[in-house]
Amino acid sequence: MTDRYDVIVVGAGNAAFCAALAAREKVQKVLVLERSGEDEAGGNSRFTAGLMRVAYAGVDDLKRAIPDLTAEEIARTEFGTYTTDQFLDDMARVTEFRCDPDLTEILVKRSLATVEWMRGKGVRFTAAWGRQAFNIGGRFKFWGGLTVEAVGGGPGLVDSLTNAAKKNGIDIWYSARATGLIVDDEGVKGVRVKRNGKTVEVHAKSVVLAAGGFQANPEWRACYLGPGWELAKVRGTRFNTGDVIRMALDAGAAPAGNWSGCHAVAWERNAPEFGDLAIGDQFQKHSYPWGVYINALGKRFVDEGADFRNYTYAKYGRVILAQPGQFAWQIFDAKVKPQLRDEYKIRQVTKHTAATLEELCGKLEDTDGAAALEELKRYNAAVRADIPFNPNVKDGRCTRGLAIPKSNWANTLDTPPFEAYAVTCGITFTFGGLRINTDAQVLDTDGAPMPGLYAAGELVGGIFYFNYPGGTGLTNGAVFGRIAGTSAARS
């Protein structure tokens, strides 16, 4: 053990380990600091599904990340393409054209190569048949540009990266909380760490910060996201409290990005305050495009079919939090039951089933059931049943005459049994953070690079605003983690 390293990485999730592995390609002594114990390690990455959005021109590109795709799997799957232009367009569209153009271009254009590099480090990927494709007549068709996932989901991704780090001789300190940066006029020289009840100084030529956002800090949520956000559930780790962002700001780093924005989704209403590793991401409820939302007043409040789920789910948590009582119901009938994702089948759900809509609405706790029934009747009468339903495309099967339309996938609720699932807001990560350049160097408040300091992952601001395309978070962490580690090793 040494108190002097070439590179120190703060954090032990996807971005952090990509940084550590990239640095280790260039230097000998790399240290990873993880605030949690080993049993809770991995940050938010461990709570994800392991999905990674990459640009690809066809199946030959996908085989760079998934070389063990079989001929039979290829024959029964329509993978399509997802070009760099499509990825760039999606990033611009969902962030309302605010995403940093230089960082976004790197994120998109290096997405596939980075996943291929991770594969070379021992991370195995597969096609996301279970989450991102529909089986139509025995043939799978992918939609929304999200095709690649880590084997074993988020936990499998973290385990693979951890094993790769150990195999490459990278030191990992668990229960080691970074409390401050060692910095002087020449730059960042290391990290102060509280470990085993004692604070020590660990010196290094450079430091990479990759310890997540501030979503687990209710005070900061209320301060930056706004009143009421302290009431949101936290989807992931309880350790992402913004301490590492504050360390950098105290040292003179510049803040950047959408500090009042976050990734937040529909989440089981009675889930615990923080993520549960035994449940993982299964508290999420993402099949709302096939049904309708009803709030406590018995009213619809959002266009459930505005776009593919991948482009709306990360912003609809905010909408749910703004409803009376900070919750809503997702309502489905038996026609779409086969299309509901596996997360609807877990035991830990707040769910009601009924043979009629009248009976169902009478069971909805804390909700005006009579108003809900009338709302559902109005919705049913407004559905354009003459337009065919097609879950693979934005089918234009819509409602007409409603104050809040449903633009696609509008099916009448007419086939029992009917089901209702109670959801609230689950916050995933925050969008505000540190300003970096294209080498992942942290910039100071004068716009100059801070010598010896780099950053990647959720604590970087400027890439996501208002919303994000599903699966881009892990890709962002991996791409800029690799860049940060390589740059740090050159310092």
Secondary structure, 3 states (H helix, E strand, C coil): CCCEEEEEEECCCHHHHHHHHHHHCCCCCEEEECCCCHHHCCHHHHHCCCEECCCECCHHHHHHHCCCCCHHHHHCEECCCECHHHHHHHHHHHCCCCCCHHHHHHHHHCHHHHHHHHHHHCCCEEECHHHHEEEECCEEEECCCCCEEECCHHHHHHHHHHHHHHHCCCEEECCEEEEEEEEECCEEEEEEEEECCEEEEEEEEEEEECCCCCCCCHHHHHHHHCCCHHHCEECCCCCCCCHHHHHHHHCCECEEEEEEEEEEEEEECCCCCCCCCCCCCCCECCCHHHCEEECCCCCCCCCCCCCCHHHCHHHHHHHHHCCHHHCEEEEECHHHHHHCCHHHHCCCCCEEEECCHHHHHHHCCCCCHHHHHHHHHHHHHHECCCCCCCCCCCCCCCECCCCCCCCCCCCCCCCCCEEEEEEEEEEEEEEEEECECCCCEEEECCCCEEEEEEECHHHECCCCCCCCCCCHHHHHHHHHHHHHHHHHHHC
